[in-house]
Amino acid sequence: MPTNSVCFKDLLLQQTATRQLASSVANGRIAQTYLFAGSESVGRMPAARAFAALLQCESPLSGDEHALDACGSCESCRRIANGSHPDVSVVTPDGTEIRIDQVRALQENAALKPGTGRWLIFILDPADRLNQSSANSLLKILEEAPSHVVFILLARETGAVLPTVLSRSEIVRFASPSPAEIRAALVEHYALSEADAARCCALSGGRPGQAFVLAQTVPADFPQPGLKSSHAEFLIALEQASRHWQEVFATARSLEEALRFAARPGREFFIPLLAVRREFCRSLAMTAGLPAAFPMLFADMLIDRLDSAARAMQKSFDSLLVDARKAYPAAVIKEFEGNLDSLLGGWPALQLEETLLCLLNWYSDALKTASGADETLLLNLDHKEDIITLAEIDGIALLRARIELLENSVGLLRRHVQPVLIVENLITQIGGLEP
């Protein structure tokens, strides 16, 4: 499967959304503002690029049921595929937010005429990172923009966008495919075996975009060493992830590029960490009777390792900052450091949340099994026997209690309760399977 395709035909599991977009072009009813709403990694950005390519395409093609699609090979399509089309711009957060000065720059560009294409297209990713000032400024642009301008806003849900902006948008909803649908797509389009498809789907946490990336490497199945070894491997993998990003950051040549790089750990994943984290969560759920001291000791080690990893990532920008202080005003350096702290300072909480969600997936699968659901609904289908064991021993009532505990723990984490207390309390209450 092409990874940089700008054709709807290559966007998997989102036929309803792509048909809606293709029909709007075929019928000549192109809205000025679109809101692509859907969960993480379902294909909103690939769809935005494909829609931009169709709007600019020199030789669009008719597909099934006369739906239009970009040709993927003309000069315009090739430029959009490699991110160099002068009339298609992507606006991403400067630090943690899309700021008002970015929106003002967008306003200036929107007043121009297209250079080579028929449209000026602006993709805001994600639009729910607009702050109050920049959102209000964007609304003013939407009211005044010329007819040749198209805005594509990407957001997880419609409620994350100002109602006044929402009212001016055509909403395109992106589905969240089931694990069975993701596995089937991996087998059909990536020629994976059933076992490899199940592994990629499970490692992705049910996120199709991540599963499709994993399909190009198919990580080996992680051995099952049990909790004693898997918790240590998990801590080591967190350090490896930090070192990986430090190597990426070392290539930054400017403050602007450094901020773009610093945003990547929050959006992208480190493949070796996925398998190790999943095995740790599996072994935590399956271990019969945890040692009494384990929750407190592991919570301390985990939070310390996460904080150390984040500090090391921030420190990797020190040499760039030394040079930048000679060329930039102190106010610019201070703002950069604040943005850097916001981006990388949130990495430990993100990794912890991903761990809680991974553990939640195991208990959710067990609850489905205990409730008699079809096994195709399981995310961790490649460890079906473990799921059956967990379901049989814990039972429906306890599984529901543990799922509620995990959901509450995620909520506490997002409200910035001390993470070490969350982890210690969670592991203490889970305690492993009854011996």
N, C-alpha and C positions, 0 to 999 in steps of 0.2 A: 504493500500500500504506500502511496506517496505521502511523505510527511509535510510537504509544503504545497499541496494541491490547493488551487483556488476554485475548485469545481464542486457544486452541490453533490454530484454523483459520488464523490469520495468522502462525503461527510456521513458517517455511519450513525444509525439509530435516531435520526432526527428528520424523518421524511415529512412529518406534518409541518414543522417549522420551515423547511426548505421549500415545500410546495407553496406555502403562504407567500414567501418572499419572491419566488419565481413567478407566481401568478400576478403579483402586484406590478412586476415589470411587463409581463405579457399583456396585461390589460391597460397599461399606461397609467396606472393609479399609484404613482410613487409618492409616498408620504415624505414630508420634510424631516420628521423625527421618528425613529424606531427605537423601541426599548426591547432589548433581548433579555428576557428574564429566565433564569434557570440556575440550578446549583452548580457548584464548582466542577470543572472538568467535563462538562457535557457537550462542549463544542461551540460555545457562543462566539469566541474569537475566530475560530476557523470559519464559522458561518458568516461573520461580519466581513472577513476578507473575501469569501466567495461571493457575497452579495455585492461588495464593492467591485469585484472583478466583473460580475455580470453587468453592472451599470456602466462600466467603462469599456467593456469588451468590444473589439473591432468586428468580431464575427461570432456572435452568440449562436449556440446550437439548440435545436429543439430536441427534447428528451421524451421520456415516457409521458403519455397523455398530453403531449404538446407543451410540456413545461420547458421553460428556457433555462439554459445553463451557460456559463462562461466556457469559451473554447479551451482555455488553459494554455494556449500556445502562442497567441499573438503578443506583440510587444507590450501592450498594456497589461495583459495577464501575467506575463513574466516579471514585469516590474512590481506588480502587487505581490507576487509570490516571494520576491526577494526584498520587499519592504522599501523599494526605491521610487515608487510612483509619486510624482510631484503633486498630484491632486488628491492623494489619499493620505491623511494624517492620523496618527494614533496618539492620543493624549493619555498619559499615565500619571500616577501620583508623583509629585515632587516631594520626596520623603514619604509621609504617611497620608497626604491629602492632595487632591487636585486643587490648586490654589487659584486665587482670583487673578493673579498676574498671568497664569497660564490661559485662563478663559479670556482675558483681555487680548492676549496674543492671538487666540483663536478668532476673536471678533475681527481683528484687523485682517487676518487671512481670509475670513469668510466674505469680506467686502470685495475681494479680488475676483477676477474671472478665471475659469479653469485654464491651465496652461496647455495641456495636451489632450485631456479627456473632455467628456461632456458634463461632468459633475465635479464639484468640490465635495469631498466626503471626509467627515471627521468622526473618528471612532473614539469614544471615551471609555476607558477600561481601568478600573470599574467606576461606573457613574455614582455608586453609593459612597465613593470617597470624596465627592464634592462636599466642601464645607458650606455653611449657610451663605456666606458672601459669594462664593464662586457659583453656587447653585442659582442664586438670585440673578447674578450676572449672566449666567447661561440662559435663563428664562428670557431676559431682555434680547439676547441674540436670536433666540428662537422666534421671537415676535417680529424681528426686523430683517432676518436673513433673506437674501435673494432666492429666487425659485430654483436656481441651479445648485443650491447647497443641500446636502443630506447629512443628518446627524444620526449616528448609531450609538446608543447608550447601552452599556452592558451592566447588568446588576443581578444579584442573586434573587431578589424578589421585588415586586412593584412597590411595596411599602417602604423601600429604602430610598425612593426618589420623591422629591417634592410633588405634592398633588397637582400644583399648577404646571409642572413639567410633564407629569404623567398624563394630564388631560390633553396635552398637545402631541402625544406619542401614539403611534400604532404599536400595540404590544404583540411581540412574538414570543410565545412560551416554548421553552425547551424542556423536553421530557427527561425524567431521571430513569434510565433503563433498569430493568431488573437484572440480577446476577445471571439468570438464564439467558437473557437477551445479549448480555455482554459476552458470555462464554460462546454463544452461537456465532456472534460476529467475529470473534477471535478465530474460531475454527474455519469459518467460511472465507474471511477476507485476509487472514494472515497464515492460513494453512497450518495452524497449530494442532497438536493432538488434543484430545479431550482433557488429558491430565495437565498439559502445559497451559491450556486455556483456563482451567480451573485455578491453577496456581497464580497466573497473572491477574485474574479477576479478584482473587482473594487478597493478594498483596496490594492491589490498588484500593482496597477498601470499598469496592463497588463503584469507583469513579472511572467511567469509560475512557476518558482521555488519557489518564495514567495507565490504564490497562493496555491501551493501544501502544503507548510508548514502551511499556515493559515487553510487549509482544515482539519487539524488534531485538531484544536481548535474551528473553526468557531466562530469568535468574534461576539458578539451580535450586532444587528443593533443599531447604535448610535442615541439617540433622536435628534430631530431637534429644538433646542432652539432658533435659530436665531443668528444673529451676536453678539448681546449684550452679550450673555452668551458663545457662541462658541469661541470667541477670547480669553476670560479669561481661558476657559478650555484648549485651545491650549497651552497657556503659562504655565499652570500648568503641562500639559503632558510633555512638554520639561524638566521641572525640574524632573519629575518622571523618565524620560528616563536617565537623568544624574545620579540620585541616583541608578538606576538599574545597570548602568555600574560601578559606584563606588563600589558597593557590589561585582561585579565580580572582579574588580581590587584588592580588599582587599585580595583575595586568592592567588595572585602572590607570588611565593617563590624565584624568582631570577629575575635579570634584563632581561634575555632572555625571560623568561615567561611573564614578565611585558610588553615587547614590543609586544609579540604575542597577549596579551589581549588588549593592546591599539589599535591594528589594527582592532579589531572586530567591534567597533561602526561604522566604515566606510564601513563594508561589510555586517553587519547583521542589522536587524530592530527590534525595540521595538514595539510589537504588539499593546499595548494600544494607542501608539502615532498615529498609522496609521488611526484609526477610527476618532480620535479627529481632526487630521489635515484635513482629507477629509471633515468632517462636517464644519469646519471653511471655507474651500475653497468654498464649496457649498453655505454656507450662505453669503459669501462675494460676490459671483457672483449673488445671488438671491435678496440681499437686495435692496430695492427701495430707492435710494438717501442716500448716506452716510453723516453723520455730517461733516461739514467743517474741524473740528479739528481732526477728527479720523485718517487720514493718517499720520500726523506728530506724534501724540501721540502714535499710535500703533507701528509705525516704531521704535521709540525710545525704547518702552517697549520690543519689540521683539528682537532687536539686543542686548539690555542689558541682557535679559534673556538668550539668546544663549551664550553670552560671559561669563556670570557668571556660566552657566552650564559647559562650557568647562574648566574654571579655577578650578571649584570644582573637576572635573574628574582628572585633572593634580595633584591637591593637594592631592588626595587620594594615590598617590605614595610617599608622603613625608617620611613616616615611613620606607619604603623600601630603599629609598635613604640614609637615615641616617645610616642604617646598611651597605649599599653598600659602602659608603665613607670610611668605616674602612677597607674594604677588597679589593677595586679596586683602581687603579691609577686614578689620577685626569682627565687624558685624556679620560679614559673609561667613567667616570661619565659625563663628558662634552658631549661626543658623544651620550650617552644615553639620556641626557636631550634634546639635539637637535632633536633626533628622536622622542622623546615623544611629544615635542612641534609641530613637523610637523604632527604627526598623530592626536593628539587631537585638535591642533590649527585649523585644517581644518574641524572639526565637525560642527561648526556653519554655515559655507558656504555650507556644504553638506545638512544640515537640511533646510536651506533657499532655496537651489536649488530644493530639493524634494517638497517643498511647492509651488514653482513657477510651477513645472511640474504638480503637482496635480491640480492646478488652470487651467493650460493649457489644461488638459484632459477634464474639464467641457466645456470649450469653443470649443474645437475640436469636442466633441460630439454634441454640439448645432449646429455647422456649418454643420456637417454631416446631422443632422435632417433638417436644413433649406434648404439643397441642395437636399433633397429627398432621402437620402441614406437609405438602409435597416436598421432597428433597431437592427439587430443582430450585426452590426458593432460597436455599442455603447459600450464603456467601462463601463460607469455608468448606465447600463441598469436597475438596481434596483431603479433608480430615474428618470425613463423615463418622468414622468409628469413635473418634474423640467426642464429637458432638452428641452422638447417641449415649455414650457413657455419662457425659455431663448432664444430659436431660434425664436419664434414669435415676441418677443419684441425687441430684438437687431437687427435681420436681418443679411443677409449675409455680407454686406459691413462692418458693425460695428464689427461683430464677427471676420472677417479676420483681421481687424485693431487691435483688442485686442490680437489675437493670435500672430501677428507680434510683438506687444509690449512685450508680455511675452517671446517670443523667443529672442528678443533683450536684455531683462533684464537678461536672463540666460547667454547670451554672455558677458554682462557687468560684471556680478558676477564672471565669470570664468577669466575675465581679471583684477580682484581684484579692481574694482571700489568700493567706499565706500558703503557697503550694506545698510546702513540706508537711503542713498539717493535713491538707487534703489527701496527699499520698499515704501518709501514715494511717489516717482514719480509714481510708478505703481498703487498704490491704489488711488491716486489722479486722475489719468487718467481713471481708471476703473469706479470709482464713484458709482457703483451699478446700478441696473436697473433703467430706467427712471420712476419716480413716476407717 
